[in-house]
Structure formats: structure tokens, C-alpha cells
Amino acid sequence: MPRTPLLLSLVEDAVTQFRSFNERRRTRRAIDGLSAHLRKDIGWPDGLPDRQRVPAGRNG
């Protein structure tokens, strides 16, 4: 079984993932560059939406 098609497929997948990562990074930078008011208007109120928030009044 020739390994060339497998190798090309792996390289193509890596390039696709890298491009996707760069696109997400550019998008996040562009959105994070907006004012908090504009981010809230477009439904992106937090610069780090994945982080967990501690409820008000609770420390630790």
C-alpha cells in the first residue's frame, strides 16, 4: 500500500486545521478590539466567553 496518499492527507488535514486556527484567532482579535458596548450588542459581552464566572458575593 503506497504511503504517499496517506502522507498527503495528513499534511492537508494539518494545513486545514492551521488555517482554521488562524481564522478563529483573527476573528477573536477583531471582536476583542471592539468596545465592550459593541461586543454586547453583537452578543459577545465577554472577551473570554469560555471562562467560568464566580457568582457575585462569593469569594473562593
MODELLER restraints for C-alpha pairs under 7 A, 6 or more apart:
rsr = mdl.restraints
at = mdl.atoms
rsr.add(forms.Gaussian(group=physical.xy_distance, feature=features.Distance(at['CA:31:A'], at['CA:39:A']), mean=6.87, stdev=0.5))
rsr.add(forms.Gaussian(group=physical.xy_distance, feature=features.Distance(at['CA:32:A'], at['CA:47:A']), mean=5.78, stdev=0.5))
rsr.add(forms.Gaussian(group=physical.xy_distance, feature=features.Distance(at['CA:36:A'], at['CA:45:A']), mean=6.59, stdev=0.5))
rsr.add(forms.Gaussian(group=physical.xy_distance, feature=features.Distance(at['CA:39:A'], at['CA:45:A']), mean=5.16, stdev=0.5))
